[in-house]
Every structure is written in C-alpha cells, then in structure tokens.
Amino acid sequence: MQEDNEDDYFGTWEYVNKRMIWMQRKKKQFSLSHLHLQQRTPPTPQLDRISELPDHLLHHILSFMPMQMAIQTSVLSTRWRHLWKHTQVVDFHTLPLSFWESVDYSPISRSLDLIESPAIESFTVVGHVGFHSHPHLGKWVDFALSRNVHTLRIGLMSSFPSTRFFKLPESLFTNNGQTQKLEVLFLSYMDYTPPPGVTFSGSGFASLHTLVLAKCKLDDRTVELLLLECLVLEVLVLDRCVELANVNIRGPNLKLQHLAFKWYKDNHNDGEFRLLDVDTPGLLTLIYSGDLTNIRLKNCQGFGKIILLGKEEKINEANIDHIRELINQVTQVRTLGVNSQFLQFVAKEYYMKGNPISLEFENLEHLFWYGSLGSSNDVYNLVSFIGDCPFLENCAIDFREQCWPAFCSIVRECNVKPEFVEVEGALHQLYHGGCLRKLKSIIVICFSGFDGEMMLVRLLLEKAVNLQKLELLWRNYPVDMTDNVLQNIVCISDEAPDVVEDLQEDSIKEKVNSFPKASRDVQVQFSHRWEYHNWYSSFGV
C-alpha cells in the first residue's frame, strides 16, 4: 500500500523535532543570561528560592518538562535527587532515533521502574521509530494503566521503507479494571484490532470522553463497539485510519458531541464504495475530509459548527443530488468551513444559472475557506457566497496547500505559486451576492500577493461596507512548523522547485492600500509571524 504524501519520506526530507529546538533555544538563552551575570562586578550572591518551595509545587514545575529533562534535575542538589520520581506527568516527547540500527529503549523502561507515584495524570511517548527498532510498547502501556493514568498518548511513526502498525497490549482491549480511570486516549500508527482470541470490550473505558486514532489500523466493527460501550465518549477523531469502509456513527446512548473524520487516501483503491453514516442528534461539531459523496447525515439539527473539505476534483453529475441533500442538512450552522468542492456545487447549482443561492445560511456568523483559488470564477463565486450569507460577521481564508488544518495535522505553507486562470466573461457572477453588510473581520492566512489573492482582497474591500479589520498574514519562509496531532515533528524540504522569490512586500502593501474601500473604518494590517491557533480562537469558536 502506497503511503500518502503527508507521510514523511526519508530520502529528501529533514526531520525536525520542535520540542528539541525549543529546548536548545532555552538553553542558549540561559547560557547568554548566565554569561551576562558573570560579567557583572562584584557578583551578587544568589539565593536558591526554588528549592525552598514545598514538594507539591516542585512536582508541578517538573510536570511541564519532558521526562529526560526532569530526570536531569536530580543532579542539582540532594533536595532534587528524588523529586522526579514522584511526578504525575510522564512525557517522553523525544524518542532516540536511528534509521539503520536498532535503538536501545531500556533506559526509558528502567526510568519507569523508578517512578514511585501511585497515580499519574498523563503519560506520553512520541517519536519516530526506525525500521530495525522495537519500542517496549507493552511495558510502557501497562505501566501507565497500572498507575490509573487519566490521559494516555502513544504517538509512534514509522513509514520507511513501509508503514508499520505497532501492536497494543491486550490490556487495552479487555475490561480488566485498569482502564477505568482513562479519560483521554491518543494513538497513532497503532494496530487497534483485537489480538487473535481476544474479544474487544469497550466497557472497560467507563471514563473515556476523548478518543483520537490517527493513522491506525482499525475496522468498522471495532468502531461500532467503541460507540456502543463507551457511554461517556464526547470527542471522537478518526484520522486516515486504514481498513475502514462503512463507518456508522450512531448508538442509542451515544453522547458524542464532536466528531472529526478523514478518509485514508488509498482506501478508494480497493474498489469498494465507502460511506460515513452519521446519525447523532446531540452532535455539535463535525469536521470531515474526503469526497462529499462518501458522507451522509441524519438527525443532525443541533450542529453549530461543520467543516466539509471535499476532494478537489470536478463534481460528477450523478452525485449532485447527494451533495445537495448533504448541504441542506447543514444550513443552520453558525460556523462553516469549506473548500473548492463545496464552491463547485454552489456555482453549478446557482451562479452558473444566473440565480442567487436559495440555501438559507441565516445563522452563519463565521466562515472558513481552505485552499487556493484556481480561477477568477472561483474568486467571484466565493465573494458571491459570502454576500449571500446575510449575518456573516467573520471570515478566515487559508491559502496553505494542505487543507487539513482543522485536524491539527502537518500543514505546509504554499511555496509554489498556484495556477490561476483569468476566465473571460466571469465578471457577471460577482453581483449575485449581497453587499457584505454584516462582515466585520477578515483574516487571510499565507498571503503572498498572487493574482487570485489580490483579486479576492480587492473585491472584499469594495463590497464589505461595515468592515472593521482586514488582517493579511504573510506566507512565512522558510516553511513554518505546525504541530502534528500527536507529534511536534514536521518535515522541511531541502529543495523546493519554483519557490516564490521575495514577496516585494512594499509594493504589495501599496497596491492593497490603494484598493477602493466601501468601509471608511476598515484597518488593513500586515503581519509576518503568526501562531496557528491565534486566528482560529479569535472568532471564539
């Protein structure tokens, strides 16, 4: 099975651990600060006030450190020698890595034997595993469960020369009492199918409210058992899990409130039709990535937020009715995220026929757009749809090439100038939308000043009569790092063909500021650095 492009190929990609970079920077800052103190004359005696703190506060401080760093504090003084053994947060965020030799994981296992805490809040093991290495997964998981862990994160990645799925111990499949306290479970690259002779029992997860399975081996029946027996499950994330075909999200006692689902890229190669069938009256949030013809919604009137990231391919005429029925189910949402497949449907059904959109998104306040705009028609259709949402106040437009930021997966910024086609005679489509009377805030992510981006900015400024802020966040170069759902690891290309040269920021700013503005109060802001979650949380969603 071919792995998709988001899996990290070792031939041309350099792997960077974000946590290690952070630690190195802090170490450098500390060294410079220490050097500055040494240069002062005369030196001022320093009191060790931290060591005077009570044990529970020192344990709390240690909980913010990776385990390797927490263990190193044992050499500070006799006061610190055994403090790390009583931590309630065990975090091995940087596993040793060798692509060609077997790694010795016994130091990690030995350190767990020394921990004396009777209960731990969180246990995390994250990192890449070489082809010849065999982590002590069973021992690590059994240790965490024996200490009544509340949050368990096992994020291993091994995709060279082929993808490996790591076997989980039987204790995670049977009701043995050790999983009763588990509240949050994150797994990646795990085989989540029960071992031979073991019957899966989800009743052991009596307290589990959040389950995230990313790139795991998983079958439809296991999903059904999880939903049937995990009675307090509120958050479910299934990110590109292999062997899923017909996934039913339903259950008589289901309390699920937030669902995120992404089809594995190569699942369609098996020739079978796939379907995600969601029938959950209490569901508040749905994030979906895949062909819009492979999802069906029922009894989902309570949706407040939905993100539908369809395949960026032309819509088949035979699927129009299915997509129409799907979109009619989500017109009541307050927050909507879409990409090109949604816009294709809207244009095909309405704007290309010269009609305003009849779908009534009367509650829509926040709109997110993901991906590039391939033609002037795409720009006009997007502006028209924004105008046809009478109460839309906030709009975020994300031009990054990987349109899965909603899932906190690896997101690469667009280094290559996207193709943009100026379609002759497309201008008439613009004026089917309203005048954007309610729109107050627009944020544009990964702005480069390309033709389609400038065209969109110009039209929004011309039509948004009450716009207060337009924030343009420049594309960061070199490629910025964004957290994976489990691993703070990204890949940075050594060679990026057709990389856009300097953005010529001054000329772009001058041109944007010269655009006609329908609102007298609008403030246009440009920013270089931005944190991934800042723009998202600013909408209060």
C-alpha positions in Angstrom: 0.0 0.0 0.0 1.4 3.3 -1.0 1.5 5.9 1.8 0.2 9.3 1.0 2.4 12.4 0.7 1.9 13.5 4.2 3.9 10.5 5.4 7.4 11.6 5.7 9.8 10.2 3.1 13.3 9.9 4.4 15.2 10.4 1.1 14.7 14.1 0.7 13.2 15.4 3.9 15.0 16.5 7.0 13.2 15.8 10.3 13.0 18.5 12.9 11.7 18.0 16.4 10.0 21.2 17.6 10.4 20.4 21.2 14.2 19.8 20.8 14.5 23.2 19.0 12.6 24.9 21.8 14.9 23.2 24.4 18.0 24.3 22.5 16.8 27.9 22.3 16.0 28.0 26.0 19.5 26.5 26.8 21.1 29.2 24.6 19.1 31.9 26.3 20.0 30.6 29.7 23.7 30.5 28.7 23.7 34.1 27.5 21.9 35.2 30.6 24.4 33.4 32.8 27.3 34.9 30.9 25.8 38.3 31.4 25.6 37.7 35.1 29.2 36.6 35.3 30.4 39.8 33.7 28.8 41.9 36.5 31.2 43.1 39.2 31.1 42.3 42.0 28.8 39.2 41.7 25.7 39.3 43.8 25.1 36.1 45.9 22.1 34.3 44.6 19.6 32.5 46.9 18.1 29.2 45.7 14.5 30.1 46.5 13.0 27.5 44.1 14.4 24.6 46.2 12.7 26.1 49.3 9.3 25.5 47.7 7.2 22.7 49.1 7.3 19.3 47.2 3.9 19.6 45.6 4.9 22.9 43.9 8.2 21.4 42.7 6.3 18.4 41.3 4.0 20.8 39.5 7.1 22.6 37.9 8.6 19.2 36.8 5.3 18.3 35.1 6.0 20.9 32.4 9.3 19.3 31.5 9.9 16.3 29.1 10.9 13.3 31.2 14.6 13.4 30.0 14.9 17.0 31.4 13.0 16.2 34.6 15.4 13.3 35.4 18.4 15.6 34.8 17.2 17.9 37.7 18.3 15.1 40.1 21.9 16.4 39.9 21.1 19.9 41.1 21.2 19.1 44.8 20.2 16.5 47.3 16.8 18.3 47.6 16.1 17.5 43.9 17.6 14.0 43.8 14.4 12.0 44.1 11.8 14.6 43.2 11.3 13.5 39.6 10.3 10.0 40.9 7.1 11.5 42.3 5.9 13.2 39.1 2.4 12.8 38.0 3.2 13.7 34.3 5.4 11.3 32.4 6.4 12.8 29.0 8.9 11.1 26.7 8.5 13.5 23.8 11.8 12.8 22.0 12.5 9.1 21.5 16.0 8.2 20.4 16.1 7.5 16.6 18.2 5.5 14.2 17.1 4.7 10.7 19.6 1.8 10.2 20.3 0.3 13.6 18.2 -1.0 16.5 17.6 1.6 19.3 18.0 0.6 22.9 14.9 1.7 24.7 15.8 0.1 28.0 16.8 3.4 29.7 13.2 4.6 29.3 11.8 1.4 30.7 14.3 1.5 33.6 13.3 5.1 34.5 9.7 4.0 34.7 10.6 1.3 37.2 12.0 4.1 39.4 8.8 6.2 39.4 7.1 6.0 42.8 3.9 7.9 42.1 0.9 5.7 42.9 -1.2 7.6 40.3 -0.2 9.6 37.2 -2.3 12.2 35.4 -0.7 11.9 31.9 1.6 9.5 30.1 3.1 10.5 26.7 5.5 8.6 24.4 6.0 10.3 21.0 8.6 10.0 18.2 9.8 8.3 15.1 10.8 4.6 15.2 13.4 3.2 12.8 12.7 0.0 10.8 15.0 -2.1 12.9 13.8 -0.7 16.3 11.2 -2.3 18.6 9.9 0.0 21.3 8.8 -1.6 24.6 5.2 -0.6 23.9 3.5 -3.3 26.0 5.6 -2.4 29.1 5.0 1.3 28.7 1.2 1.0 28.3 0.9 -1.5 31.1 2.9 0.8 33.4 0.6 3.8 32.6 -2.6 1.7 33.2 -1.2 0.3 36.4 -0.9 3.8 37.7 -4.6 4.7 36.8 -3.5 7.1 34.1 -6.1 9.7 33.0 -4.5 10.8 29.7 -2.6 8.3 27.6 -0.8 9.4 24.4 1.2 6.9 22.3 2.3 8.6 19.1 4.8 6.5 17.2 5.6 6.9 13.5 7.4 4.5 11.2 6.9 4.8 7.5 10.2 3.8 5.9 10.6 1.7 3.9 7.0 0.8 4.6 4.3 1.7 7.1 4.4 -0.2 10.4 1.4 -0.5 12.7 2.5 -1.3 16.3 0.7 -3.9 18.3 -1.0 -2.8 21.5 -1.1 -5.0 24.7 -4.3 -6.9 25.4 -5.0 -4.7 28.4 -6.4 -2.0 26.1 -9.0 -4.4 24.6 -10.3 -6.2 27.7 -12.2 -5.0 30.7 -9.6 -5.6 33.4 -10.3 -2.6 35.6 -7.0 -0.8 34.7 -8.7 1.3 32.0 -11.5 2.5 34.2 -9.8 5.8 35.0 -8.7 6.5 31.4 -10.3 9.8 30.2 -8.3 10.7 27.1 -6.6 8.3 24.7 -4.4 9.4 21.7 -2.9 6.8 19.5 -1.1 6.9 16.1 0.3 4.2 13.9 -1.3 1.5 16.2 -3.0 -1.7 15.2 -6.3 -1.2 17.0 -7.8 -4.5 16.1 -8.1 -7.1 18.9 -5.4 -9.8 19.0 -6.4 -13.3 18.0 -8.5 -14.9 20.7 -9.2 -11.6 22.4 -12.8 -10.2 22.4 -12.9 -6.4 22.4 -14.7 -4.9 25.4 -15.3 -1.2 25.3 -17.0 -1.3 28.7 -13.5 -1.0 30.3 -13.4 2.6 29.2 -16.0 3.8 31.7 -14.5 7.3 31.9 -13.2 7.8 28.4 -14.5 11.0 27.0 -11.9 11.7 24.2 -10.5 9.2 21.7 -8.1 10.2 18.9 -6.9 7.5 16.5 -4.5 8.9 13.8 -3.3 6.6 11.0 -4.2 3.5 13.0 -5.3 0.1 11.7 -9.0 -0.1 12.5 -12.1 -2.0 11.3 -15.7 -0.9 11.2 -16.8 -3.4 13.8 -14.4 -2.0 16.4 -15.7 1.5 15.9 -19.3 0.2 16.4 -18.3 -1.5 19.7 -16.5 1.6 20.9 -19.6 3.8 20.3 -21.8 1.2 21.9 -19.9 0.7 25.1 -18.0 4.0 25.7 -21.0 5.6 27.3 -19.5 9.0 28.1 -17.5 9.5 24.9 -17.9 13.1 23.7 -15.0 13.6 21.3 -14.0 11.2 18.5 -11.3 11.7 16.0 -10.6 9.2 13.2 -7.7 10.5 11.1 -6.9 8.4 8.0 -7.4 5.0 9.7 -6.8 2.2 7.3 -9.3 -0.7 6.6 -12.4 1.5 7.3 -15.1 1.1 4.7 -18.6 1.7 6.1 -18.4 3.6 9.3 -21.7 4.1 11.3 -21.6 6.8 14.0 -24.8 6.1 15.9 -26.0 4.5 19.1 -29.0 4.6 21.4 -27.0 6.1 24.3 -24.4 8.0 22.3 -23.3 11.3 23.9 -20.9 12.2 21.2 -20.6 16.0 20.7 -17.6 16.5 18.5 -16.6 14.3 15.5 -13.6 14.7 13.2 -13.1 12.2 10.3 -10.7 11.9 7.4 -10.7 9.1 4.9 -7.4 7.3 4.3 -6.2 8.4 0.9 -5.7 5.0 -0.6 -8.9 3.4 0.6 -10.6 4.0 -2.6 -8.2 1.7 -4.4 -10.0 -1.4 -3.1 -12.8 -0.7 -5.5 -15.5 -0.7 -2.8 -17.9 2.2 -2.1 -17.2 3.9 1.3 -19.6 5.7 3.5 -19.5 7.6 6.7 -23.1 7.5 8.1 -23.7 10.0 10.9 -26.9 9.7 12.9 -26.3 11.6 16.1 -28.8 14.1 17.3 -26.5 15.5 20.0 -23.6 16.2 17.7 -22.4 19.8 17.9 -19.3 19.8 15.7 -18.3 17.8 12.6 -15.0 18.1 10.7 -14.9 15.9 7.6 -12.3 15.5 4.9 -13.0 13.3 1.9 -15.3 13.1 -1.1 -18.7 14.7 -0.2 -20.4 11.8 -1.7 -19.0 9.5 1.0 -20.8 11.1 3.9 -24.4 11.0 4.9 -26.0 13.0 7.8 -29.3 12.3 9.6 -30.9 13.9 12.6 -28.1 16.5 13.0 -30.2 19.6 13.5 -28.0 20.6 16.5 -24.9 21.3 14.5 -23.2 24.6 15.5 -20.0 24.1 13.5 -19.2 22.0 10.5 -16.1 21.8 8.2 -16.5 20.0 4.9 -13.3 19.6 3.0 -14.2 17.8 -0.2 -12.0 16.3 -2.9 -10.5 18.9 -5.2 -11.9 17.3 -8.3 -14.8 18.1 -10.6 -18.2 17.1 -9.3 -19.8 14.2 -11.1 -23.3 15.0 -12.4 -24.5 11.7 -10.8 -23.6 12.9 -7.4 -25.3 16.3 -7.4 -28.4 15.1 -5.6 -26.4 13.5 -2.8 -24.3 16.7 -2.3 -27.5 18.8 -2.4 -29.1 16.7 0.3 -25.9 16.9 2.4 -25.6 20.7 2.3 -29.3 21.1 3.0 -28.6 19.4 6.3 -26.1 22.0 7.5 -27.7 25.3 6.6 -28.4 26.1 10.3 -24.8 26.1 11.4 -23.1 29.2 13.0 -19.6 28.2 11.8 -18.9 26.7 8.3 -15.6 25.6 6.8 -15.4 24.7 3.1 -13.1 24.3 0.1 -13.4 24.0 -3.6 -15.8 21.1 -3.9 -18.5 23.0 -1.9 -17.9 26.1 -4.1 -18.2 23.9 -7.3 -21.6 22.8 -6.2 -22.9 26.3 -5.3 -21.6 27.6 -8.6 -23.1 24.8 -10.6 -26.5 24.9 -8.9 -26.9 28.6 -8.7 -24.4 31.1 -10.0 -23.8 29.5 -13.4 -27.5 29.6 -14.0 -27.7 33.3 -13.1 -29.6 32.6 -9.8 -28.8 33.7 -6.3 -28.3 30.9 -3.9 -31.5 29.7 -2.4 -29.9 27.9 0.5 -30.5 29.9 3.7 -27.5 30.1 5.9 -29.3 32.5 8.2 -27.4 31.6 11.3 -23.9 31.6 9.7 -21.5 34.0 11.5 -18.1 32.5 10.9 -16.8 31.2 7.5 -13.5 29.4 6.9 -12.1 28.9 3.4 -9.3 26.4 2.9 -7.0 26.1 -0.2 -6.1 28.2 -3.2 -8.4 29.8 -5.7 -7.8 28.4 -9.2 -9.6 30.9 -11.4 -11.4 34.2 -11.4 -14.7 32.4 -11.4 -13.6 30.8 -8.0 -12.9 34.2 -6.6 -16.3 35.7 -7.8 -18.2 32.6 -6.6 -16.6 32.8 -3.1 -17.4 36.5 -2.8 -20.9 35.9 -4.0 -21.5 33.2 -1.4 -20.1 35.4 1.3 -22.6 38.1 0.1 -25.5 35.6 0.2 -24.9 34.9 3.9 -26.9 37.8 5.5 -25.5 37.6 9.0 -21.9 36.6 8.3 -19.5 38.7 10.5 -16.1 36.9 10.4 -14.3 35.3 7.5 -10.9 33.4 7.6 -9.3 32.5 4.3 -6.4 30.0 4.5 -4.3 29.7 1.3 -2.0 27.0 2.6 -1.6 24.0 0.3 -2.5 21.4 2.9 -6.2 21.9 3.5 -6.5 19.9 6.8 -5.6 22.5 9.4 -8.8 21.7 11.2 -7.3 18.4 12.2 -4.0 19.8 13.6 -2.1 17.6 11.1 1.1 18.7 9.4 0.4 21.8 7.4 2.9 23.1 4.9 2.7 26.6 3.5 2.5 27.1 -0.2 5.9 27.5 -1.7 4.8 27.2 -5.3 2.8 29.9 -7.0 -0.6 28.3 -7.6 -2.1 28.2 -11.1 -4.6 31.0 -11.6 -6.8 31.3 -14.7 -8.5 34.5 -15.6 -11.8 33.4 -17.1 -13.2 35.6 -19.8 -16.7 36.8 -19.1 -16.7 35.8 -15.5 -17.3 39.2 -14.0 -21.2 39.0 -14.2 -21.2 36.3 -11.5 -20.0 38.7 -8.8 -23.1 40.8 -8.4 -25.4 37.9 -7.5 -24.1 38.2 -3.9 -25.2 40.9 -1.4 -23.1 43.8 -0.3 -21.5 42.1 2.7 -23.3 44.4 5.1 -22.6 42.4 8.3 -19.0 41.4 7.6 -16.7 43.0 10.1 -13.4 41.0 10.2 -11.4 39.2 7.5 -8.2 37.2 8.2 -6.1 35.9 5.3 -3.5 33.2 6.1 -0.4 32.6 4.0 -0.9 35.7 1.9 1.6 36.1 -1.0 0.2 38.8 -3.2 -0.6 36.3 -6.0 -3.1 37.3 -8.7 -6.0 35.4 -7.3 -5.3 36.5 -3.7 -5.1 40.2 -4.7 -8.3 39.9 -6.7 -10.1 38.5 -3.7 -8.8 41.1 -1.4 -9.8 43.9 -3.8 -13.4 42.6 -4.2 -13.9 42.1 -0.4 -12.7 45.7 0.3 -15.0 47.0 -2.4 -18.1 45.2 -1.1 -17.8 45.0 2.7 -19.5 48.2 3.8 -19.0 47.7 7.5 -15.7 46.0 7.5 -13.5 47.0 10.5 -10.4 44.9 10.1 -8.6 43.1 7.2 -5.6 41.2 8.5 -3.1 39.8 5.9 -0.7 37.3 7.3 2.3 36.9 5.1 3.5 33.5 4.0 6.3 32.5 6.3 9.5 31.4 4.6 11.2 29.1 5.2 8.3 26.8 5.8 6.9 27.3 9.3 6.4 24.4 11.6 3.0 23.4 12.7 2.2 20.7 15.4 1.0 17.3 14.4 -2.0 16.0 16.3 0.4 13.8 18.4 3.9 14.6 17.2 5.6 18.0 17.3 7.5 16.9 14.2 7.5 18.4 10.7 9.5 17.9 7.6 11.3 20.6 5.8 12.2 20.2 2.2 15.9 20.7 1.2 14.8 21.7 -2.3 11.5 23.3 -3.3 11.1 23.8 -7.0 9.7 27.0 -8.3 9.9 28.7 -4.9 8.4 32.1 -4.9 11.1 34.7 -4.5 10.9 37.8 -2.2 7.4 38.9 -1.8 8.2 42.6 -2.7 6.1 43.4 0.4 6.3 47.2 0.0 4.8 47.2 -3.5 2.1 44.7 -2.4 1.2 46.8 0.6 1.0 49.9 -1.5 -1.3 48.2 -4.0 -3.6 46.8 -1.3 -3.9 50.1 0.4 -4.8 51.8 -2.9 -7.8 49.5 -3.4 -11.2 51.2 -3.1 -12.8 50.6 0.2 -16.5 50.5 0.9 -16.0 51.0 4.6 -14.4 54.2 6.0 -13.4 52.5 9.2 -11.5 49.5 7.9 -8.0 48.9 9.2 -5.7 46.9 6.9 -2.9 45.1 8.8 0.0 43.1 7.7 1.8 40.6 9.9 4.8 38.3 9.4 4.6 35.9 12.3 1.6 34.2 13.5 0.7 31.3 15.7 -1.5 28.6 14.2 -4.3 28.8 16.7 -4.5 32.5 17.2 -6.6 33.3 14.2 -8.9 30.4 14.9 -9.5 31.2 18.5 -10.1 34.9 17.8 -13.5 34.0 16.5 -14.5 32.4 19.7 -15.2 29.0 18.1 
